[in-house]
Amino acid sequence: METGLRPYFRHKHLLTPTELSFYEVLRRVVYDYVVFAKVRVADLIDANARHRSWQANFNRVCSKHIDFVICDDDSRPLLAVELDGNSHERPDRVARDHDVDGLFEAVSFPLLRVPAETEYDFDRLRALVVPVLKSGRRGRNSTA
């Protein structure tokens, strides 16, 4: 009797407990905006099809995602937020984060990096997020 391993399985939750904890506070902080989770970088940054390196450029964005994106009511992306846990200290993640930072900087898209914690302080997070939203400036390497 064959007991083959199924090729796929369904996740029970979209967000990890750490991501969910952050998401709940972030939603309260930006209550008048829309927050999307796990957004593909390719949905925020596109490779120019006329560029001679289009395929390589597209490959850089197509398989990456951003933890959270804050949008206005018209779904216009205003700020990307990366929740940086311990995995972001690994050499492969450091390289990936550097690449993502460069992509967002190249298109003047604000990206805020927040260290993962077990709990998030509403006022500290608000102090980081709201000024970036209001000014549109780059929020790279900020910490909560």
N, C-alpha and C positions, 0 to 999 in steps of 0.2 A: 504494500500500500504506500503510495507516494504522498508525502505531507509537504508539498512544495511551499516555499516561502512566498508570500504575496509580494508583488512588486511595489505596492503602494500602501500607505495607511493614512487615515484621516487624523489631523491634529485636533485636539480637544479645544485648544484656545489659540487665538490669533497672536496674543501678546504673552510674553513671559510674566511671571509675578512682578519682577522689577519694572518691566516696561509698563504694565498695567498701573502700578503704583504711581509712576511718573505721569502717565497719561491722565489719570484722574486729577492730579494737581494742576497739570498743564491746562486741562479743559477749564478748570475754575479760574486760572490766571487769565486766560484769553477767551472768556465767556462770550464775547461779541465777535469772535472769529470761528472758523471751522477748522478742526484738527483732523488730519488724516494720518493713519498709521501705515508703516511699511510700504512706502511709495517707491516705485522704481526710479532710479536716477534718470533713465531714458524718458520718463514721463515729465521730467523737469528740465532736462538739458538734452538737446538733440544734436546729432552730428550733421554737419553741413554736407548734403549729398553731392555738392559740386566740388568739394575738396578732394584732392588726389588721394588722401589717406582716409576716405570716408569709412571704409569697412573697419579698419583698425580703430578709428575714433569711435565708431558705433559700438564696437566690441568692448570698449572701456566703460561705456555707460549702460549697456543692455542688461548686464547680470548683477548690477549693484542696486542696493536700495538704501533709502534714508529712513530712519526710525519714525520721525514725525514731520509733517509739513503743515504749517499754519497758513490758511488761505482766507481771503475775504469772502463775502457772500456770493460773489460771482465765480468762485473757485479759482481765483487768481492767486497763485502761490506767492507768499510774502517772505516766509522764513522757513528754512529747513533746520531741524533739530536732531542731532545725533546724541544718543545716550551711550556714553563710553564706560563700559564695564572692564573687568580685569582682562578680558580677552583682547582688548585694544592695546595691551602691552606686549603682545606677541609680535615678533618681527614681521610676519606676514600681514598682520592687522595694521601695524604701524605704516607699512608700505601702502596698504590699501587706503588708510585714512589720509595719508599724504597725497595720494592720487585724487581722492574725492575732494580734498581741500583745494587742490589745484584746479579741478574742473569747475567748482563753484566760484572760485576767484576769477577764473577766465571769463565767466559770463556775468560777473557782478551780482551773484545771487547770495544773499546772506545765509551763512551757515553757523549755527550755534552748537558748540560741543559742551555737554553737561556730563560730569562724572556720575556714574550710577551709584545710588545710595539705597539704603533700606527704607528711608523716609525722606520726603522732600518738604522743605520749608516754603510755604506759599509766598511769603514776602520776599525771600531771597530769589526765588525763581521769577517772580514778577519783576524784580529789579533788574534781572538779566534780560528777560524776554521783551518787555514792553518798550524800552528805549530802542532796541534793534528794530522792532516792528514799526515804530513811529518814524525812525530816521531812515530805515532801509540800509543802514550800514552793515558791514560784515561783522559777525559776532563770533568769529573763530577763536577757539581755545579759551572761551569764557568758562567759568566754573560756578556752580551753584553753591 
